[in-house]
Amino acid sequence: MLPTRNYTVDGMTCGHCRKSVIEQVLQVQGVKGADVDLDSKQLTVAGESFEDSAIQAAVDEAGYTLVS
């Protein structure tokens, strides 16, 4: 099982938001999986050797804000 990290993303409200964030995060080197829970605004990222700053940049590129 791959290690996971959880992040809070502000601004997501719909399935399109979810898809946009996941697509961008999956492009980060070292990321093997990503999922978003819209109710809790939680982004879960699975993989190895990825940087938090790269996840933040991917979320920014999707048009949203990483809270934590």
MODELLER restraints for C-alpha pairs under 7 A, 6 or more apart:
rsr = mdl.restraints
at = mdl.atoms
rsr.add(forms.Gaussian(group=physical.xy_distance, feature=features.Distance(at['CA:2:A'], at['CA:46:A']), mean=5.88, stdev=0.5))
rsr.add(forms.Gaussian(group=physical.xy_distance, feature=features.Distance(at['CA:2:A'], at['CA:47:A']), mean=5.56, stdev=0.5))
rsr.add(forms.Gaussian(group=physical.xy_distance, feature=features.Distance(at['CA:3:A'], at['CA:46:A']), mean=5.69, stdev=0.5))
rsr.add(forms.Gaussian(group=physical.xy_distance, feature=features.Distance(at['CA:3:A'], at['CA:47:A']), mean=5.92, stdev=0.5))
rsr.add(forms.Gaussian(group=physical.xy_distance, feature=features.Distance(at['CA:3:A'], at['CA:48:A']), mean=6.74, stdev=0.5))
rsr.add(forms.Gaussian(group=physical.xy_distance, feature=features.Distance(at['CA:4:A'], at['CA:44:A']), mean=6.56, stdev=0.5))
rsr.add(forms.Gaussian(group=physical.xy_distance, feature=features.Distance(at['CA:4:A'], at['CA:45:A']), mean=5.35, stdev=0.5))
rsr.add(forms.Gaussian(group=physical.xy_distance, feature=features.Distance(at['CA:4:A'], at['CA:46:A']), mean=4.29, stdev=0.5))
rsr.add(forms.Gaussian(group=physical.xy_distance, feature=features.Distance(at['CA:4:A'], at['CA:47:A']), mean=6.50, stdev=0.5))
rsr.add(forms.Gaussian(group=physical.xy_distance, feature=features.Distance(at['CA:5:A'], at['CA:44:A']), mean=5.76, stdev=0.5))
rsr.add(forms.Gaussian(group=physical.xy_distance, feature=features.Distance(at['CA:5:A'], at['CA:45:A']), mean=5.35, stdev=0.5))
rsr.add(forms.Gaussian(group=physical.xy_distance, feature=features.Distance(at['CA:5:A'], at['CA:46:A']), mean=6.65, stdev=0.5))
rsr.add(forms.Gaussian(group=physical.xy_distance, feature=features.Distance(at['CA:6:A'], at['CA:42:A']), mean=6.54, stdev=0.5))
rsr.add(forms.Gaussian(group=physical.xy_distance, feature=features.Distance(at['CA:6:A'], at['CA:43:A']), mean=5.60, stdev=0.5))
rsr.add(forms.Gaussian(group=physical.xy_distance, feature=features.Distance(at['CA:6:A'], at['CA:44:A']), mean=4.54, stdev=0.5))
rsr.add(forms.Gaussian(group=physical.xy_distance, feature=features.Distance(at['CA:6:A'], at['CA:45:A']), mean=6.40, stdev=0.5))
rsr.add(forms.Gaussian(group=physical.xy_distance, feature=features.Distance(at['CA:7:A'], at['CA:42:A']), mean=5.67, stdev=0.5))
rsr.add(forms.Gaussian(group=physical.xy_distance, feature=features.Distance(at['CA:7:A'], at['CA:43:A']), mean=5.04, stdev=0.5))
rsr.add(forms.Gaussian(group=physical.xy_distance, feature=features.Distance(at['CA:7:A'], at['CA:44:A']), mean=6.46, stdev=0.5))
rsr.add(forms.Gaussian(group=physical.xy_distance, feature=features.Distance(at['CA:7:A'], at['CA:66:A']), mean=6.95, stdev=0.5))
rsr.add(forms.Gaussian(group=physical.xy_distance, feature=features.Distance(at['CA:7:A'], at['CA:68:A']), mean=5.27, stdev=0.5))
rsr.add(forms.Gaussian(group=physical.xy_distance, feature=features.Distance(at['CA:8:A'], at['CA:41:A']), mean=5.60, stdev=0.5))
rsr.add(forms.Gaussian(group=physical.xy_distance, feature=features.Distance(at['CA:8:A'], at['CA:42:A']), mean=4.73, stdev=0.5))
rsr.add(forms.Gaussian(group=physical.xy_distance, feature=features.Distance(at['CA:8:A'], at['CA:43:A']), mean=6.05, stdev=0.5))
rsr.add(forms.Gaussian(group=physical.xy_distance, feature=features.Distance(at['CA:8:A'], at['CA:66:A']), mean=5.96, stdev=0.5))
rsr.add(forms.Gaussian(group=physical.xy_distance, feature=features.Distance(at['CA:8:A'], at['CA:67:A']), mean=5.21, stdev=0.5))
rsr.add(forms.Gaussian(group=physical.xy_distance, feature=features.Distance(at['CA:8:A'], at['CA:68:A']), mean=5.28, stdev=0.5))
rsr.add(forms.Gaussian(group=physical.xy_distance, feature=features.Distance(at['CA:9:A'], at['CA:41:A']), mean=5.51, stdev=0.5))
rsr.add(forms.Gaussian(group=physical.xy_distance, feature=features.Distance(at['CA:9:A'], at['CA:42:A']), mean=6.29, stdev=0.5))
rsr.add(forms.Gaussian(group=physical.xy_distance, feature=features.Distance(at['CA:9:A'], at['CA:43:A']), mean=6.70, stdev=0.5))
rsr.add(forms.Gaussian(group=physical.xy_distance, feature=features.Distance(at['CA:9:A'], at['CA:64:A']), mean=6.73, stdev=0.5))
rsr.add(forms.Gaussian(group=physical.xy_distance, feature=features.Distance(at['CA:9:A'], at['CA:65:A']), mean=5.55, stdev=0.5))
rsr.add(forms.Gaussian(group=physical.xy_distance, feature=features.Distance(at['CA:9:A'], at['CA:66:A']), mean=4.56, stdev=0.5))
rsr.add(forms.Gaussian(group=physical.xy_distance, feature=features.Distance(at['CA:9:A'], at['CA:67:A']), mean=5.58, stdev=0.5))
rsr.add(forms.Gaussian(group=physical.xy_distance, feature=features.Distance(at['CA:10:A'], at['CA:41:A']), mean=6.76, stdev=0.5))
rsr.add(forms.Gaussian(group=physical.xy_distance, feature=features.Distance(at['CA:10:A'], at['CA:64:A']), mean=6.17, stdev=0.5))
rsr.add(forms.Gaussian(group=physical.xy_distance, feature=features.Distance(at['CA:10:A'], at['CA:65:A']), mean=5.14, stdev=0.5))
rsr.add(forms.Gaussian(group=physical.xy_distance, feature=features.Distance(at['CA:10:A'], at['CA:66:A']), mean=6.30, stdev=0.5))
rsr.add(forms.Gaussian(group=physical.xy_distance, feature=features.Distance(at['CA:10:A'], at['CA:67:A']), mean=6.40, stdev=0.5))
rsr.add(forms.Gaussian(group=physical.xy_distance, feature=features.Distance(at['CA:11:A'], at['CA:64:A']), mean=5.74, stdev=0.5))
rsr.add(forms.Gaussian(group=physical.xy_distance, feature=features.Distance(at['CA:11:A'], at['CA:65:A']), mean=6.84, stdev=0.5))
rsr.add(forms.Gaussian(group=physical.xy_distance, feature=features.Distance(at['CA:12:A'], at['CA:18:A']), mean=6.72, stdev=0.5))
rsr.add(forms.Gaussian(group=physical.xy_distance, feature=features.Distance(at['CA:12:A'], at['CA:38:A']), mean=6.71, stdev=0.5))
rsr.add(forms.Gaussian(group=physical.xy_distance, feature=features.Distance(at['CA:12:A'], at['CA:41:A']), mean=6.86, stdev=0.5))
rsr.add(forms.Gaussian(group=physical.xy_distance, feature=features.Distance(at['CA:13:A'], at['CA:38:A']), mean=6.57, stdev=0.5))
rsr.add(forms.Gaussian(group=physical.xy_distance, feature=features.Distance(at['CA:18:A'], at['CA:36:A']), mean=5.97, stdev=0.5))
rsr.add(forms.Gaussian(group=physical.xy_distance, feature=features.Distance(at['CA:20:A'], at['CA:62:A']), mean=5.68, stdev=0.5))
rsr.add(forms.Gaussian(group=physical.xy_distance, feature=features.Distance(at['CA:21:A'], at['CA:59:A']), mean=5.80, stdev=0.5))
rsr.add(forms.Gaussian(group=physical.xy_distance, feature=features.Distance(at['CA:21:A'], at['CA:62:A']), mean=5.52, stdev=0.5))
rsr.add(forms.Gaussian(group=physical.xy_distance, feature=features.Distance(at['CA:22:A'], at['CA:34:A']), mean=5.79, stdev=0.5))
rsr.add(forms.Gaussian(group=physical.xy_distance, feature=features.Distance(at['CA:22:A'], at['CA:35:A']), mean=6.35, stdev=0.5))
rsr.add(forms.Gaussian(group=physical.xy_distance, feature=features.Distance(at['CA:24:A'], at['CA:58:A']), mean=5.21, stdev=0.5))
rsr.add(forms.Gaussian(group=physical.xy_distance, feature=features.Distance(at['CA:24:A'], at['CA:59:A']), mean=6.77, stdev=0.5))
rsr.add(forms.Gaussian(group=physical.xy_distance, feature=features.Distance(at['CA:24:A'], at['CA:62:A']), mean=6.31, stdev=0.5))
rsr.add(forms.Gaussian(group=physical.xy_distance, feature=features.Distance(at['CA:25:A'], at['CA:34:A']), mean=6.92, stdev=0.5))
rsr.add(forms.Gaussian(group=physical.xy_distance, feature=features.Distance(at['CA:25:A'], at['CA:55:A']), mean=6.13, stdev=0.5))
rsr.add(forms.Gaussian(group=physical.xy_distance, feature=features.Distance(at['CA:25:A'], at['CA:58:A']), mean=5.39, stdev=0.5))
rsr.add(forms.Gaussian(group=physical.xy_distance, feature=features.Distance(at['CA:25:A'], at['CA:59:A']), mean=6.83, stdev=0.5))
rsr.add(forms.Gaussian(group=physical.xy_distance, feature=features.Distance(at['CA:26:A'], at['CA:32:A']), mean=6.80, stdev=0.5))
rsr.add(forms.Gaussian(group=physical.xy_distance, feature=features.Distance(at['CA:26:A'], at['CA:33:A']), mean=6.43, stdev=0.5))
rsr.add(forms.Gaussian(group=physical.xy_distance, feature=features.Distance(at['CA:26:A'], at['CA:34:A']), mean=6.56, stdev=0.5))
rsr.add(forms.Gaussian(group=physical.xy_distance, feature=features.Distance(at['CA:28:A'], at['CA:54:A']), mean=6.52, stdev=0.5))
rsr.add(forms.Gaussian(group=physical.xy_distance, feature=features.Distance(at['CA:28:A'], at['CA:55:A']), mean=6.94, stdev=0.5))
rsr.add(forms.Gaussian(group=physical.xy_distance, feature=features.Distance(at['CA:29:A'], at['CA:50:A']), mean=6.26, stdev=0.5))
rsr.add(forms.Gaussian(group=physical.xy_distance, feature=features.Distance(at['CA:30:A'], at['CA:47:A']), mean=5.59, stdev=0.5))
rsr.add(forms.Gaussian(group=physical.xy_distance, feature=features.Distance(at['CA:30:A'], at['CA:48:A']), mean=5.22, stdev=0.5))
rsr.add(forms.Gaussian(group=physical.xy_distance, feature=features.Distance(at['CA:30:A'], at['CA:49:A']), mean=5.45, stdev=0.5))
rsr.add(forms.Gaussian(group=physical.xy_distance, feature=features.Distance(at['CA:30:A'], at['CA:50:A']), mean=4.98, stdev=0.5))
rsr.add(forms.Gaussian(group=physical.xy_distance, feature=features.Distance(at['CA:31:A'], at['CA:45:A']), mean=6.87, stdev=0.5))
rsr.add(forms.Gaussian(group=physical.xy_distance, feature=features.Distance(at['CA:31:A'], at['CA:46:A']), mean=5.94, stdev=0.5))
rsr.add(forms.Gaussian(group=physical.xy_distance, feature=features.Distance(at['CA:31:A'], at['CA:47:A']), mean=4.44, stdev=0.5))
rsr.add(forms.Gaussian(group=physical.xy_distance, feature=features.Distance(at['CA:31:A'], at['CA:48:A']), mean=6.54, stdev=0.5))
rsr.add(forms.Gaussian(group=physical.xy_distance, feature=features.Distance(at['CA:31:A'], at['CA:50:A']), mean=6.39, stdev=0.5))
rsr.add(forms.Gaussian(group=physical.xy_distance, feature=features.Distance(at['CA:32:A'], at['CA:46:A']), mean=5.65, stdev=0.5))
rsr.add(forms.Gaussian(group=physical.xy_distance, feature=features.Distance(at['CA:32:A'], at['CA:47:A']), mean=4.80, stdev=0.5))
rsr.add(forms.Gaussian(group=physical.xy_distance, feature=features.Distance(at['CA:33:A'], at['CA:45:A']), mean=5.89, stdev=0.5))
rsr.add(forms.Gaussian(group=physical.xy_distance, feature=features.Distance(at['CA:33:A'], at['CA:46:A']), mean=4.92, stdev=0.5))
rsr.add(forms.Gaussian(group=physical.xy_distance, feature=features.Distance(at['CA:33:A'], at['CA:47:A']), mean=6.62, stdev=0.5))
rsr.add(forms.Gaussian(group=physical.xy_distance, feature=features.Distance(at['CA:34:A'], at['CA:44:A']), mean=5.57, stdev=0.5))
rsr.add(forms.Gaussian(group=physical.xy_distance, feature=features.Distance(at['CA:34:A'], at['CA:45:A']), mean=4.49, stdev=0.5))
rsr.add(forms.Gaussian(group=physical.xy_distance, feature=features.Distance(at['CA:34:A'], at['CA:46:A']), mean=6.10, stdev=0.5))
rsr.add(forms.Gaussian(group=physical.xy_distance, feature=features.Distance(at['CA:35:A'], at['CA:43:A']), mean=5.81, stdev=0.5))
rsr.add(forms.Gaussian(group=physical.xy_distance, feature=features.Distance(at['CA:35:A'], at['CA:44:A']), mean=5.28, stdev=0.5))
rsr.add(forms.Gaussian(group=physical.xy_distance, feature=features.Distance(at['CA:35:A'], at['CA:45:A']), mean=6.70, stdev=0.5))
rsr.add(forms.Gaussian(group=physical.xy_distance, feature=features.Distance(at['CA:36:A'], at['CA:42:A']), mean=5.63, stdev=0.5))
rsr.add(forms.Gaussian(group=physical.xy_distance, feature=features.Distance(at['CA:36:A'], at['CA:43:A']), mean=4.52, stdev=0.5))
rsr.add(forms.Gaussian(group=physical.xy_distance, feature=features.Distance(at['CA:36:A'], at['CA:44:A']), mean=6.30, stdev=0.5))
rsr.add(forms.Gaussian(group=physical.xy_distance, feature=features.Distance(at['CA:37:A'], at['CA:43:A']), mean=6.62, stdev=0.5))
rsr.add(forms.Gaussian(group=physical.xy_distance, feature=features.Distance(at['CA:56:A'], at['CA:66:A']), mean=5.87, stdev=0.5))
rsr.add(forms.Gaussian(group=physical.xy_distance, feature=features.Distance(at['CA:59:A'], at['CA:65:A']), mean=6.36, stdev=0.5))
rsr.add(forms.Gaussian(group=physical.xy_distance, feature=features.Distance(at['CA:59:A'], at['CA:66:A']), mean=6.50, stdev=0.5))
